[in-house]
Amino acid sequence: MCISIHQIHQRVDAKSYYQRELAGAIGQHTGKGWYKTTALCPFHADKSPGTFYINVQTGKYKCFSCGTCGDFIDFHQHKYRSNLPQTLQSMWRAYA
Ligand SMILES: [Zn+2]
């Protein structure tokens, strides 16, 4: 079965996705769906939390320390080092 990005966006709630994947709280709302988290950025050797932001409306993330950004599908791909079809399959199954 081929899963589309659109199907993932319909099935997976961005906030619960990040709550499950990030070791840290989704903290203060900073406007327009953006939250400042207390999570360490998984994409650089982060030692001080406070620069990793997520957007629960669009699913996007941004680290202001290393500059990495994207949506939660990019996040999953980078974190688990999988290609896009594998990523879509595993997210589809995890959030059934
Ligand atoms: Zn970072």
PDB file of the backbone (N, CA, C, O) and the ligand in Angstrom, with CONECT records:
HET     ZN  A 101       1
ATOM      1  N   MET A   1       0.848  -1.205   0.000  1.00  0.00           N
ATOM      2  CA  MET A   1       0.000   0.000   0.000  1.00  0.00           C
ATOM      3  C   MET A   1       0.876   1.245   0.000  1.00  0.00           C
ATOM      4  O   MET A   1       1.831   1.356   0.769  1.00  0.00           O
ATOM      5  N   CYS A   2       0.533   2.168  -0.871  1.00  0.00           N
ATOM      6  CA  CYS A   2       1.270   3.434  -0.932  1.00  0.00           C
ATOM      7  C   CYS A   2       0.567   4.478  -0.071  1.00  0.00           C
ATOM      8  O   CYS A   2      -0.618   4.757  -0.253  1.00  0.00           O
ATOM      9  N   ILE A   3       1.293   5.032   0.840  1.00  0.00           N
ATOM     10  CA  ILE A   3       0.735   6.048   1.732  1.00  0.00           C
ATOM     11  C   ILE A   3       1.209   7.422   1.233  1.00  0.00           C
ATOM     12  O   ILE A   3       2.383   7.598   0.908  1.00  0.00           O
ATOM     13  N   SER A   4       0.299   8.377   1.175  1.00  0.00           N
ATOM     14  CA  SER A   4       0.690   9.717   0.726  1.00  0.00           C
ATOM     15  C   SER A   4       0.960  10.624   1.930  1.00  0.00           C
ATOM     16  O   SER A   4       0.506  10.372   3.046  1.00  0.00           O
ATOM     17  N   ILE A   5       1.706  11.673   1.659  1.00  0.00           N
ATOM     18  CA  ILE A   5       1.974  12.692   2.678  1.00  0.00           C
ATOM     19  C   ILE A   5       0.654  13.276   3.189  1.00  0.00           C
ATOM     20  O   ILE A   5       0.485  13.535   4.381  1.00  0.00           O
ATOM     21  N   HIS A   6      -0.263  13.470   2.259  1.00  0.00           N
ATOM     22  CA  HIS A   6      -1.576  14.000   2.610  1.00  0.00           C
ATOM     23  C   HIS A   6      -2.296  13.091   3.627  1.00  0.00           C
ATOM     24  O   HIS A   6      -2.900  13.575   4.585  1.00  0.00           O
ATOM     25  N   GLN A   7      -2.221  11.775   3.401  1.00  0.00           N
ATOM     26  CA  GLN A   7      -2.864  10.832   4.336  1.00  0.00           C
ATOM     27  C   GLN A   7      -2.249  10.919   5.723  1.00  0.00           C
ATOM     28  O   GLN A   7      -2.950  10.832   6.732  1.00  0.00           O
ATOM     29  N   ILE A   8      -0.924  11.091   5.765  1.00  0.00           N
ATOM     30  CA  ILE A   8      -0.256  11.215   7.068  1.00  0.00           C
ATOM     31  C   ILE A   8      -0.717  12.480   7.786  1.00  0.00           C
ATOM     32  O   ILE A   8      -0.986  12.467   8.987  1.00  0.00           O
ATOM     33  N   HIS A   9      -0.803  13.564   7.032  1.00  0.00           N
ATOM     34  CA  HIS A   9      -1.256  14.818   7.653  1.00  0.00           C
ATOM     35  C   HIS A   9      -2.675  14.696   8.184  1.00  0.00           C
ATOM     36  O   HIS A   9      -3.022  15.321   9.187  1.00  0.00           O
ATOM     37  N   GLN A  10      -3.503  13.889   7.511  1.00  0.00           N
ATOM     38  CA  GLN A  10      -4.876  13.707   7.990  1.00  0.00           C
ATOM     39  C   GLN A  10      -4.925  12.818   9.224  1.00  0.00           C
ATOM     40  O   GLN A  10      -5.758  13.024  10.106  1.00  0.00           O
ATOM     41  N   ARG A  11      -4.040  11.837   9.291  1.00  0.00           N
ATOM     42  CA  ARG A  11      -4.125  10.849  10.366  1.00  0.00           C
ATOM     43  C   ARG A  11      -3.372  11.274  11.619  1.00  0.00           C
ATOM     44  O   ARG A  11      -3.834  11.035  12.734  1.00  0.00           O
ATOM     45  N   VAL A  12      -2.214  11.904  11.438  1.00  0.00           N
ATOM     46  CA  VAL A  12      -1.322  12.141  12.568  1.00  0.00           C
ATOM     47  C   VAL A  12      -1.472  13.570  13.069  1.00  0.00           C
ATOM     48  O   VAL A  12      -1.290  14.530  12.320  1.00  0.00           O
ATOM     49  N   ASP A  13      -1.808  13.691  14.343  1.00  0.00           N
ATOM     50  CA  ASP A  13      -1.920  15.004  14.974  1.00  0.00           C
ATOM     51  C   ASP A  13      -0.516  15.477  15.372  1.00  0.00           C
ATOM     52  O   ASP A  13       0.204  14.789  16.095  1.00  0.00           O
ATOM     53  N   ALA A  14      -0.152  16.653  14.886  1.00  0.00           N
ATOM     54  CA  ALA A  14       1.222  17.142  15.062  1.00  0.00           C
ATOM     55  C   ALA A  14       1.613  17.234  16.537  1.00  0.00           C
ATOM     56  O   ALA A  14       2.728  16.871  16.912  1.00  0.00           O
ATOM     57  N   LYS A  15       0.695  17.719  17.367  1.00  0.00           N
ATOM     58  CA  LYS A  15       1.039  17.902  18.778  1.00  0.00           C
ATOM     59  C   LYS A  15       1.303  16.560  19.447  1.00  0.00           C
ATOM     60  O   LYS A  15       2.299  16.402  20.153  1.00  0.00           O
ATOM     61  N   SER A  16       0.410  15.585  19.227  1.00  0.00           N
ATOM     62  CA  SER A  16       0.653  14.291  19.876  1.00  0.00           C
ATOM     63  C   SER A  16       1.870  13.592  19.277  1.00  0.00           C
ATOM     64  O   SER A  16       2.558  12.842  19.968  1.00  0.00           O
ATOM     65  N   TYR A  17       2.136  13.834  17.997  1.00  0.00           N
ATOM     66  CA  TYR A  17       3.346  13.268  17.396  1.00  0.00           C
ATOM     67  C   TYR A  17       4.585  13.761  18.144  1.00  0.00           C
ATOM     68  O   TYR A  17       5.418  12.964  18.576  1.00  0.00           O
ATOM     69  N   TYR A  18       4.695  15.068  18.292  1.00  0.00           N
ATOM     70  CA  TYR A  18       5.894  15.620  18.924  1.00  0.00           C
ATOM     71  C   TYR A  18       5.958  15.257  20.408  1.00  0.00           C
ATOM     72  O   TYR A  18       7.040  15.047  20.956  1.00  0.00           O
ATOM     73  N   GLN A  19       4.792  15.186  21.052  1.00  0.00           N
ATOM     74  CA  GLN A  19       4.784  14.780  22.465  1.00  0.00           C
ATOM     75  C   GLN A  19       5.353  13.384  22.623  1.00  0.00           C
ATOM     76  O   GLN A  19       6.045  13.086  23.596  1.00  0.00           O
ATOM     77  N   ARG A  20       5.052  12.534  21.654  1.00  0.00           N
ATOM     78  CA  ARG A  20       5.525  11.156  21.704  1.00  0.00           C
ATOM     79  C   ARG A  20       7.010  11.053  21.345  1.00  0.00           C
ATOM     80  O   ARG A  20       7.724  10.230  21.917  1.00  0.00           O
ATOM     81  N   GLU A  21       7.476  11.865  20.418  1.00  0.00           N
ATOM     82  CA  GLU A  21       8.824  11.725  19.886  1.00  0.00           C
ATOM     83  C   GLU A  21       9.882  12.540  20.623  1.00  0.00           C
ATOM     84  O   GLU A  21      11.062  12.188  20.597  1.00  0.00           O
ATOM     85  N   LEU A  22       9.477  13.613  21.273  1.00  0.00           N
ATOM     86  CA  LEU A  22      10.457  14.491  21.908  1.00  0.00           C
ATOM     87  C   LEU A  22      10.596  14.156  23.378  1.00  0.00           C
ATOM     88  O   LEU A  22       9.600  13.992  24.082  1.00  0.00           O
ATOM     89  N   ALA A  23      11.832  14.055  23.840  1.00  0.00           N
ATOM     90  CA  ALA A  23      12.072  13.888  25.269  1.00  0.00           C
ATOM     91  C   ALA A  23      12.093  15.284  25.896  1.00  0.00           C
ATOM     92  O   ALA A  23      13.153  15.870  26.112  1.00  0.00           O
ATOM     93  N   GLY A  24      10.929  15.785  26.173  1.00  0.00           N
ATOM     94  CA  GLY A  24      10.828  17.130  26.732  1.00  0.00           C
ATOM     95  C   GLY A  24       9.417  17.629  26.556  1.00  0.00           C
ATOM     96  O   GLY A  24       8.659  17.109  25.737  1.00  0.00           O
ATOM     97  N   ALA A  25       9.069  18.627  27.319  1.00  0.00           N
ATOM     98  CA  ALA A  25       7.700  19.110  27.307  1.00  0.00           C
ATOM     99  C   ALA A  25       7.475  20.107  26.180  1.00  0.00           C
ATOM    100  O   ALA A  25       8.383  20.819  25.752  1.00  0.00           O
ATOM    101  N   ILE A  26       6.235  20.130  25.719  1.00  0.00           N
ATOM    102  CA  ILE A  26       5.820  21.152  24.777  1.00  0.00           C
ATOM    103  C   ILE A  26       5.278  22.283  25.623  1.00  0.00           C
ATOM    104  O   ILE A  26       4.179  22.206  26.173  1.00  0.00           O
ATOM    105  N   GLY A  27       6.057  23.315  25.713  1.00  0.00           N
ATOM    106  CA  GLY A  27       5.808  24.344  26.715  1.00  0.00           C
ATOM    107  C   GLY A  27       4.977  25.502  26.234  1.00  0.00           C
ATOM    108  O   GLY A  27       3.813  25.358  25.860  1.00  0.00           O
ATOM    109  N   GLN A  28       5.597  26.631  26.254  1.00  0.00           N
ATOM    110  CA  GLN A  28       4.927  27.912  26.112  1.00  0.00           C
ATOM    111  C   GLN A  28       4.515  28.195  24.657  1.00  0.00           C
ATOM    112  O   GLN A  28       5.306  28.031  23.727  1.00  0.00           O
ATOM    113  N   HIS A  29       3.251  28.626  24.489  1.00  0.00           N
ATOM    114  CA  HIS A  29       2.769  29.029  23.167  1.00  0.00           C
ATOM    115  C   HIS A  29       3.321  30.408  22.830  1.00  0.00           C
ATOM    116  O   HIS A  29       3.183  31.349  23.612  1.00  0.00           O
ATOM    117  N   THR A  30       3.940  30.520  21.673  1.00  0.00           N
ATOM    118  CA  THR A  30       4.540  31.813  21.319  1.00  0.00           C
ATOM    119  C   THR A  30       3.785  32.495  20.180  1.00  0.00           C
ATOM    120  O   THR A  30       4.244  33.507  19.649  1.00  0.00           O
ATOM    121  N   GLY A  31       2.620  31.940  19.798  1.00  0.00           N
ATOM    122  CA  GLY A  31       1.785  32.585  18.786  1.00  0.00           C
ATOM    123  C   GLY A  31       1.735  31.807  17.486  1.00  0.00           C
ATOM    124  O   GLY A  31       2.702  31.146  17.105  1.00  0.00           O
ATOM    125  N   LYS A  32       0.592  31.891  16.804  1.00  0.00           N
ATOM    126  CA  LYS A  32       0.367  31.263  15.492  1.00  0.00           C
ATOM    127  C   LYS A  32       0.695  29.765  15.482  1.00  0.00           C
ATOM    128  O   LYS A  32       1.199  29.239  14.490  1.00  0.00           O
ATOM    129  N   GLY A  33       0.404  29.092  16.586  1.00  0.00           N
ATOM    130  CA  GLY A  33       0.600  27.645  16.646  1.00  0.00           C
ATOM    131  C   GLY A  33       1.999  27.209  17.057  1.00  0.00           C
ATOM    132  O   GLY A  33       2.239  26.014  17.227  1.00  0.00           O
ATOM    133  N   TRP A  34       2.935  28.153  17.223  1.00  0.00           N
ATOM    134  CA  TRP A  34       4.311  27.796  17.591  1.00  0.00           C
ATOM    135  C   TRP A  34       4.463  27.642  19.098  1.00  0.00           C
ATOM    136  O   TRP A  34       4.001  28.477  19.874  1.00  0.00           O
ATOM    137  N   TYR A  35       5.115  26.564  19.490  1.00  0.00           N
ATOM    138  CA  TYR A  35       5.398  26.315  20.902  1.00  0.00           C
ATOM    139  C   TYR A  35       6.902  26.184  21.101  1.00  0.00           C
ATOM    140  O   TYR A  35       7.603  25.557  20.306  1.00  0.00           O
ATOM    141  N   LYS A  36       7.371  26.785  22.169  1.00  0.00           N
ATOM    142  CA  LYS A  36       8.756  26.593  22.588  1.00  0.00           C
ATOM    143  C   LYS A  36       8.794  25.335  23.436  1.00  0.00           C
ATOM    144  O   LYS A  36       8.026  25.213  24.390  1.00  0.00           O
ATOM    145  N   THR A  37       9.681  24.388  23.107  1.00  0.00           N
ATOM    146  CA  THR A  37       9.723  23.138  23.865  1.00  0.00           C
ATOM    147  C   THR A  37      10.910  23.136  24.825  1.00  0.00           C
ATOM    148  O   THR A  37      11.826  23.951  24.723  1.00  0.00           O
ATOM    149  N   THR A  38      10.859  22.194  25.756  1.00  0.00           N
ATOM    150  CA  THR A  38      12.008  22.004  26.645  1.00  0.00           C
ATOM    151  C   THR A  38      12.837  20.810  26.175  1.00  0.00           C
ATOM    152  O   THR A  38      13.686  20.305  26.910  1.00  0.00           O
ATOM    153  N   ALA A  39      12.581  20.362  24.938  1.00  0.00           N
ATOM    154  CA  ALA A  39      13.319  19.217  24.389  1.00  0.00           C
ATOM    155  C   ALA A  39      14.682  19.664  23.876  1.00  0.00           C
ATOM    156  O   ALA A  39      14.857  20.796  23.425  1.00  0.00           O
ATOM    157  N   LEU A  40      15.635  18.752  23.956  1.00  0.00           N
ATOM    158  CA  LEU A  40      16.911  18.976  23.292  1.00  0.00           C
ATOM    159  C   LEU A  40      16.722  18.658  21.808  1.00  0.00           C
ATOM    160  O   LEU A  40      16.012  17.715  21.458  1.00  0.00           O
ATOM    161  N   CYS A  41      17.348  19.434  20.950  1.00  0.00           N
ATOM    162  CA  CYS A  41      17.274  19.190  19.510  1.00  0.00           C
ATOM    163  C   CYS A  41      17.946  17.859  19.196  1.00  0.00           C
ATOM    164  O   CYS A  41      19.099  17.647  19.573  1.00  0.00           O
ATOM    165  N   PRO A  42      17.231  16.945  18.500  1.00  0.00           N
ATOM    166  CA  PRO A  42      17.854  15.650  18.176  1.00  0.00           C
ATOM    167  C   PRO A  42      18.870  15.724  17.034  1.00  0.00           C
ATOM    168  O   PRO A  42      19.502  14.718  16.714  1.00  0.00           O
ATOM    169  N   PHE A  43      19.037  16.889  16.419  1.00  0.00           N
ATOM    170  CA  PHE A  43      19.854  16.980  15.210  1.00  0.00           C
ATOM    171  C   PHE A  43      21.189  17.690  15.399  1.00  0.00           C
ATOM    172  O   PHE A  43      21.946  17.844  14.440  1.00  0.00           O
ATOM    173  N   HIS A  44      21.481  18.116  16.592  1.00  0.00           N
ATOM    174  CA  HIS A  44      22.842  18.583  16.887  1.00  0.00           C
ATOM    175  C   HIS A  44      23.134  18.236  18.346  1.00  0.00           C
ATOM    176  O   HIS A  44      22.231  17.847  19.088  1.00  0.00           O
ATOM    177  N   ALA A  45      24.382  18.376  18.752  1.00  0.00           N
ATOM    178  CA  ALA A  45      24.764  18.036  20.125  1.00  0.00           C
ATOM    179  C   ALA A  45      24.265  19.130  21.071  1.00  0.00           C
ATOM    180  O   ALA A  45      25.026  19.976  21.540  1.00  0.00           O
ATOM    181  N   ASP A  46      22.978  19.079  21.326  1.00  0.00           N
ATOM    182  CA  ASP A  46      22.316  20.126  22.107  1.00  0.00           C
ATOM    183  C   ASP A  46      22.534  19.903  23.599  1.00  0.00           C
ATOM    184  O   ASP A  46      22.293  18.809  24.111  1.00  0.00           O
ATOM    185  N   LYS A  47      22.986  20.933  24.289  1.00  0.00           N
ATOM    186  CA  LYS A  47      23.223  20.810  25.733  1.00  0.00           C
ATOM    187  C   LYS A  47      22.286  21.682  26.546  1.00  0.00           C
ATOM    188  O   LYS A  47      22.130  21.477  27.750  1.00  0.00           O
ATOM    189  N   SER A  48      21.659  22.660  25.895  1.00  0.00           N
ATOM    190  CA  SER A  48      20.752  23.518  26.650  1.00  0.00           C
ATOM    191  C   SER A  48      19.429  23.648  25.919  1.00  0.00           C
ATOM    192  O   SER A  48      19.371  24.183  24.812  1.00  0.00           O
ATOM    193  N   PRO A  49      18.339  23.143  26.556  1.00  0.00           N
ATOM    194  CA  PRO A  49      17.030  23.234  25.915  1.00  0.00           C
ATOM    195  C   PRO A  49      16.573  24.687  25.777  1.00  0.00           C
ATOM    196  O   PRO A  49      17.064  25.573  26.476  1.00  0.00           O
ATOM    197  N   GLY A  50      15.638  24.911  24.875  1.00  0.00           N
ATOM    198  CA  GLY A  50      15.067  26.255  24.734  1.00  0.00           C
ATOM    199  C   GLY A  50      15.169  26.815  23.329  1.00  0.00           C
ATOM    200  O   GLY A  50      14.682  27.915  23.066  1.00  0.00           O
ATOM    201  N   THR A  51      15.796  26.074  22.419  1.00  0.00           N
ATOM    202  CA  THR A  51      15.889  26.589  21.048  1.00  0.00           C
ATOM    203  C   THR A  51      15.093  25.747  20.066  1.00  0.00           C
ATOM    204  O   THR A  51      15.074  26.032  18.868  1.00  0.00           O
ATOM    205  N   PHE A  52      14.431  24.698  20.575  1.00  0.00           N
ATOM    206  CA  PHE A  52      13.678  23.809  19.682  1.00  0.00           C
ATOM    207  C   PHE A  52      12.191  24.157  19.750  1.00  0.00           C
ATOM    208  O   PHE A  52      11.573  24.080  20.812  1.00  0.00           O
ATOM    209  N   TYR A  53      11.628  24.540  18.606  1.00  0.00           N
ATOM    210  CA  TYR A  53      10.240  24.989  18.524  1.00  0.00           C
ATOM    211  C   TYR A  53       9.445  24.061  17.611  1.00  0.00           C
ATOM    212  O   TYR A  53       9.976  23.509  16.648  1.00  0.00           O
ATOM    213  N   ILE A  54       8.173  23.903  17.929  1.00  0.00           N
ATOM    214  CA  ILE A  54       7.285  23.149  17.039  1.00  0.00           C
ATOM    215  C   ILE A  54       6.027  23.965  16.763  1.00  0.00           C
ATOM    216  O   ILE A  54       5.650  24.840  17.542  1.00  0.00           O
ATOM    217  N   ASN A  55       5.389  23.659  15.635  1.00  0.00           N
ATOM    218  CA  ASN A  55       4.117  24.293  15.312  1.00  0.00           C
ATOM    219  C   ASN A  55       3.040  23.218  15.232  1.00  0.00           C
ATOM    220  O   ASN A  55       3.083  22.353  14.357  1.00  0.00           O
ATOM    221  N   VAL A  56       2.075  23.274  16.146  1.00  0.00           N
ATOM    222  CA  VAL A  56       1.065  22.213  16.220  1.00  0.00           C
ATOM    223  C   VAL A  56       0.006  22.363  15.123  1.00  0.00           C
ATOM    224  O   VAL A  56      -0.760  21.430  14.877  1.00  0.00           O
ATOM    225  N   GLN A  57      -0.046  23.518  14.468  1.00  0.00           N
ATOM    226  CA  GLN A  57      -1.012  23.700  13.377  1.00  0.00           C
ATOM    227  C   GLN A  57      -0.461  23.150  12.064  1.00  0.00           C
ATOM    228  O   GLN A  57      -1.179  22.472  11.328  1.00  0.00           O
ATOM    229  N   THR A  58       0.787  23.432  11.769  1.00  0.00           N
ATOM    230  CA  THR A  58       1.360  23.030  10.485  1.00  0.00           C
ATOM    231  C   THR A  58       2.202  21.772  10.592  1.00  0.00           C
ATOM    232  O   THR A  58       2.513  21.157   9.572  1.00  0.00           O
ATOM    233  N   GLY A  59       2.583  21.368  11.815  1.00  0.00           N
ATOM    234  CA  GLY A  59       3.449  20.209  11.993  1.00  0.00           C
ATOM    235  C   GLY A  59       4.925  20.533  11.830  1.00  0.00           C
ATOM    236  O   GLY A  59       5.761  19.633  11.900  1.00  0.00           O
ATOM    237  N   LYS A  60       5.263  21.799  11.615  1.00  0.00           N
ATOM    238  CA  LYS A  60       6.664  22.151  11.370  1.00  0.00           C
ATOM    239  C   LYS A  60       7.474  22.214  12.668  1.00  0.00           C
ATOM    240  O   LYS A  60       6.924  22.404  13.753  1.00  0.00           O
ATOM    241  N   TYR A  61       8.793  22.051  12.531  1.00  0.00           N
ATOM    242  CA  TYR A  61       9.693  22.233  13.657  1.00  0.00           C
ATOM    243  C   TYR A  61      10.838  23.131  13.228  1.00  0.00           C
ATOM    244  O   TYR A  61      11.140  23.249  12.040  1.00  0.00           O
ATOM    245  N   LYS A  62      11.463  23.755  14.194  1.00  0.00           N
ATOM    246  CA  LYS A  62      12.628  24.579  13.896  1.00  0.00           C
ATOM    247  C   LYS A  62      13.545  24.619  15.100  1.00  0.00           C
ATOM    248  O   LYS A  62      13.106  24.841  16.228  1.00  0.00           O
ATOM    249  N   CYS A  63      14.834  24.398  14.844  1.00  0.00           N
ATOM    250  CA  CYS A  63      15.832  24.582  15.891  1.00  0.00           C
ATOM    251  C   CYS A  63      16.587  25.868  15.584  1.00  0.00           C
ATOM    252  O   CYS A  63      17.201  26.006  14.527  1.00  0.00           O
ATOM    253  N   PHE A  64      16.531  26.806  16.524  1.00  0.00           N
ATOM    254  CA  PHE A  64      17.194  28.087  16.309  1.00  0.00           C
ATOM    255  C   PHE A  64      18.678  28.019  16.631  1.00  0.00           C
ATOM    256  O   PHE A  64      19.408  28.991  16.441  1.00  0.00           O
ATOM    257  N   SER A  65      19.117  26.868  17.117  1.00  0.00           N
ATOM    258  CA  SER A  65      20.531  26.715  17.402  1.00  0.00           C
ATOM    259  C   SER A  65      21.288  26.219  16.171  1.00  0.00           C
ATOM    260  O   SER A  65      22.285  26.823  15.774  1.00  0.00           O
ATOM    261  N   CYS A  66      20.822  25.118  15.561  1.00  0.00           N
ATOM    262  CA  CYS A  66      21.525  24.592  14.380  1.00  0.00           C
ATOM    263  C   CYS A  66      20.822  24.954  13.075  1.00  0.00           C
ATOM    264  O   CYS A  66      21.383  24.756  11.998  1.00  0.00           O
ATOM    265  N   GLY A  67      19.602  25.482  13.160  1.00  0.00           N
ATOM    266  CA  GLY A  67      18.920  25.951  11.956  1.00  0.00           C
ATOM    267  C   GLY A  67      18.133  24.892  11.214  1.00  0.00           C
ATOM    268  O   GLY A  67      17.549  25.179  10.169  1.00  0.00           O
ATOM    269  N   THR A  68      18.103  23.664  11.735  1.00  0.00           N
ATOM    270  CA  THR A  68      17.350  22.622  11.046  1.00  0.00           C
ATOM    271  C   THR A  68      15.847  22.882  11.180  1.00  0.00           C
ATOM    272  O   THR A  68      15.367  23.313  12.228  1.00  0.00           O
ATOM    273  N   CYS A  69      15.122  22.611  10.095  1.00  0.00           N
ATOM    274  CA  CYS A  69      13.681  22.839  10.126  1.00  0.00           C
ATOM    275  C   CYS A  69      13.013  21.959   9.078  1.00  0.00           C
ATOM    276  O   CYS A  69      13.668  21.407   8.193  1.00  0.00           O
ATOM    277  N   GLY A  70      11.698  21.842   9.200  1.00  0.00           N
ATOM    278  CA  GLY A  70      10.933  21.031   8.259  1.00  0.00           C
ATOM    279  C   GLY A  70       9.595  20.709   8.877  1.00  0.00           C
ATOM    280  O   GLY A  70       9.197  21.324   9.867  1.00  0.00           O
ATOM    281  N   ASP A  71       8.890  19.739   8.294  1.00  0.00           N
ATOM    282  CA  ASP A  71       7.653  19.334   8.953  1.00  0.00           C
ATOM    283  C   ASP A  71       7.866  17.999   9.667  1.00  0.00           C
ATOM    284  O   ASP A  71       8.969  17.453   9.651  1.00  0.00           O
ATOM    285  N   PHE A  72       6.806  17.474  10.294  1.00  0.00           N
ATOM    286  CA  PHE A  72       7.021  16.303  11.148  1.00  0.00           C
ATOM    287  C   PHE A  72       7.395  15.062  10.343  1.00  0.00           C
ATOM    288  O   PHE A  72       7.957  14.116  10.894  1.00  0.00           O
ATOM    289  N   ILE A  73       7.096  15.056   9.064  1.00  0.00           N
ATOM    290  CA  ILE A  73       7.537  13.933   8.228  1.00  0.00           C
ATOM    291  C   ILE A  73       9.052  14.012   7.993  1.00  0.00           C
ATOM    292  O   ILE A  73       9.749  12.998   8.046  1.00  0.00           O
ATOM    293  N   ASP A  74       9.554  15.229   7.732  1.00  0.00           N
ATOM    294  CA  ASP A  74      11.017  15.429   7.649  1.00  0.00           C
ATOM    295  C   ASP A  74      11.682  15.031   8.966  1.00  0.00           C
ATOM    296  O   ASP A  74      12.723  14.374   8.977  1.00  0.00           O
ATOM    297  N   PHE A  75      11.061  15.440  10.078  1.00  0.00           N
ATOM    298  CA  PHE A  75      11.582  15.132  11.405  1.00  0.00           C
ATOM    299  C   PHE A  75      11.748  13.623  11.573  1.00  0.00           C
ATOM    300  O   PHE A  75      12.795  13.148  12.012  1.00  0.00           O
ATOM    301  N   HIS A  76      10.704  12.883  11.219  1.00  0.00           N
ATOM    302  CA  HIS A  76      10.715  11.426  11.369  1.00  0.00           C
ATOM    303  C   HIS A  76      11.793  10.808  10.471  1.00  0.00           C
ATOM    304  O   HIS A  76      12.510   9.895  10.881  1.00  0.00           O
ATOM    305  N   GLN A  77      11.893  11.313   9.258  1.00  0.00           N
ATOM    306  CA  GLN A  77      12.894  10.822   8.306  1.00  0.00           C
ATOM    307  C   GLN A  77      14.304  11.025   8.847  1.00  0.00           C
ATOM    308  O   GLN A  77      15.132  10.115   8.805  1.00  0.00           O
ATOM    309  N   HIS A  78      14.568  12.219   9.350  1.00  0.00           N
ATOM    310  CA  HIS A  78      15.911  12.524   9.856  1.00  0.00           C
ATOM    311  C   HIS A  78      16.210  11.753  11.125  1.00  0.00           C
ATOM    312  O   HIS A  78      17.307  11.220  11.292  1.00  0.00           O
ATOM    313  N   LYS A  79      15.237  11.693  12.019  1.00  0.00           N
ATOM    314  CA  LYS A  79      15.474  11.050  13.298  1.00  0.00           C
ATOM    315  C   LYS A  79      15.756   9.563  13.118  1.00  0.00           C
ATOM    316  O   LYS A  79      16.650   9.020  13.767  1.00  0.00           O
ATOM    317  N   TYR A  80      15.005   8.905  12.250  1.00  0.00           N
ATOM    318  CA  TYR A  80      15.155   7.455  12.083  1.00  0.00           C
ATOM    319  C   TYR A  80      15.968   7.085  10.845  1.00  0.00           C
ATOM    320  O   TYR A  80      16.095   5.907  10.511  1.00  0.00           O
ATOM    321  N   ARG A  81      16.514   8.089  10.169  1.00  0.00           N
ATOM    322  CA  ARG A  81      17.346   7.886   8.984  1.00  0.00           C
ATOM    323  C   ARG A  81      16.705   6.916   7.998  1.00  0.00           C
ATOM    324  O   ARG A  81      17.339   5.967   7.537  1.00  0.00           O
ATOM    325  N   SER A  82      15.438   7.172   7.684  1.00  0.00           N
ATOM    326  CA  SER A  82      14.744   6.310   6.736  1.00  0.00           C
ATOM    327  C   SER A  82      14.355   7.141   5.517  1.00  0.00           C
ATOM    328  O   SER A  82      14.287   8.368   5.586  1.00  0.00           O
ATOM    329  N   ASN A  83      14.103   6.468   4.415  1.00  0.00           N
ATOM    330  CA  ASN A  83      13.682   7.208   3.226  1.00  0.00           C
ATOM    331  C   ASN A  83      12.196   7.557   3.325  1.00  0.00           C
ATOM    332  O   ASN A  83      11.503   7.109   4.239  1.00  0.00           O
ATOM    333  N   LEU A  84      11.722   8.353   2.386  1.00  0.00           N
ATOM    334  CA  LEU A  84      10.348   8.845   2.497  1.00  0.00           C
ATOM    335  C   LEU A  84       9.294   7.726   2.475  1.00  0.00           C
ATOM    336  O   LEU A  84       8.416   7.729   3.337  1.00  0.00           O
ATOM    337  N   PRO A  85       9.337   6.772   1.535  1.00  0.00           N
ATOM    338  CA  PRO A  85       8.319   5.701   1.582  1.00  0.00           C
ATOM    339  C   PRO A  85       8.334   4.916   2.891  1.00  0.00           C
ATOM    340  O   PRO A  85       7.273   4.597   3.430  1.00  0.00           O
ATOM    341  N   GLN A  86       9.525   4.600   3.411  1.00  0.00           N
ATOM    342  CA  GLN A  86       9.616   3.882   4.707  1.00  0.00           C
ATOM    343  C   GLN A  86       9.025   4.719   5.833  1.00  0.00           C
ATOM    344  O   GLN A  86       8.315   4.207   6.699  1.00  0.00           O
ATOM    345  N   THR A  87       9.326   6.002   5.808  1.00  0.00           N
ATOM    346  CA  THR A  87       8.840   6.922   6.836  1.00  0.00           C
ATOM    347  C   THR A  87       7.318   6.980   6.841  1.00  0.00           C
ATOM    348  O   THR A  87       6.691   6.895   7.897  1.00  0.00           O
ATOM    349  N   LEU A  88       6.729   7.124   5.661  1.00  0.00           N
ATOM    350  CA  LEU A  88       5.270   7.215   5.567  1.00  0.00           C
ATOM    351  C   LEU A  88       4.626   5.916   6.040  1.00  0.00           C
ATOM    352  O   LEU A  88       3.610   5.946   6.735  1.00  0.00           O
ATOM    353  N   GLN A  89       5.208   4.773   5.667  1.00  0.00           N
ATOM    354  CA  GLN A  89       4.680   3.487   6.116  1.00  0.00           C
ATOM    355  C   GLN A  89       4.738   3.361   7.629  1.00  0.00           C
ATOM    356  O   GLN A  89       3.757   2.961   8.257  1.00  0.00           O
ATOM    357  N   SER A  90       5.881   3.699   8.221  1.00  0.00           N
ATOM    358  CA  SER A  90       6.026   3.480   9.656  1.00  0.00           C
ATOM    359  C   SER A  90       5.150   4.464  10.448  1.00  0.00           C
ATOM    360  O   SER A  90       4.617   4.097  11.494  1.00  0.00           O
ATOM    361  N   MET A  91       4.994   5.703   9.968  1.00  0.00           N
ATOM    362  CA  MET A  91       4.099   6.634  10.658  1.00  0.00           C
ATOM    363  C   MET A  91       2.653   6.182  10.533  1.00  0.00           C
ATOM    364  O   MET A  91       1.878   6.294  11.483  1.00  0.00           O
ATOM    365  N   TRP A  92       2.294   5.677   9.374  1.00  0.00           N
ATOM    366  CA  TRP A  92       0.929   5.202   9.141  1.00  0.00           C
ATOM    367  C   TRP A  92       0.585   4.087  10.109  1.00  0.00           C
ATOM    368  O   TRP A  92      -0.500   4.061  10.690  1.00  0.00           O
ATOM    369  N   ARG A  93       1.542   3.148  10.276  1.00  0.00           N
ATOM    370  CA  ARG A  93       1.297   2.023  11.180  1.00  0.00           C
ATOM    371  C   ARG A  93       1.294   2.470  12.637  1.00  0.00           C
ATOM    372  O   ARG A  93       0.469   2.015  13.429  1.00  0.00           O
ATOM    373  N   ALA A  94       2.212   3.356  12.985  1.00  0.00           N
ATOM    374  CA  ALA A  94       2.324   3.783  14.379  1.00  0.00           C
ATOM    375  C   ALA A  94       1.099   4.567  14.839  1.00  0.00           C
ATOM    376  O   ALA A  94       0.777   4.574  16.027  1.00  0.00           O
ATOM    377  N   TYR A  95       0.426   5.217  13.919  1.00  0.00           N
ATOM    378  CA  TYR A  95      -0.705   6.063  14.308  1.00  0.00           C
ATOM    379  C   TYR A  95      -2.041   5.520  13.797  1.00  0.00           C
ATOM    380  O   TYR A  95      -2.980   6.285  13.578  1.00  0.00           O
ATOM    381  N   ALA A  96      -2.125   4.213  13.609  1.00  0.00           N
ATOM    382  CA  ALA A  96      -3.379   3.603  13.115  1.00  0.00           C
ATOM    383  C   ALA A  96      -4.463   3.689  14.172  1.00  0.00           C
ATOM    384  O   ALA A  96      -5.584   3.232  13.945  1.00  0.00           O
TER     385      ALA A  96
HETATM  386 ZN    ZN A 101      19.458  21.768  16.485  1.00  0.00          ZN2+
END
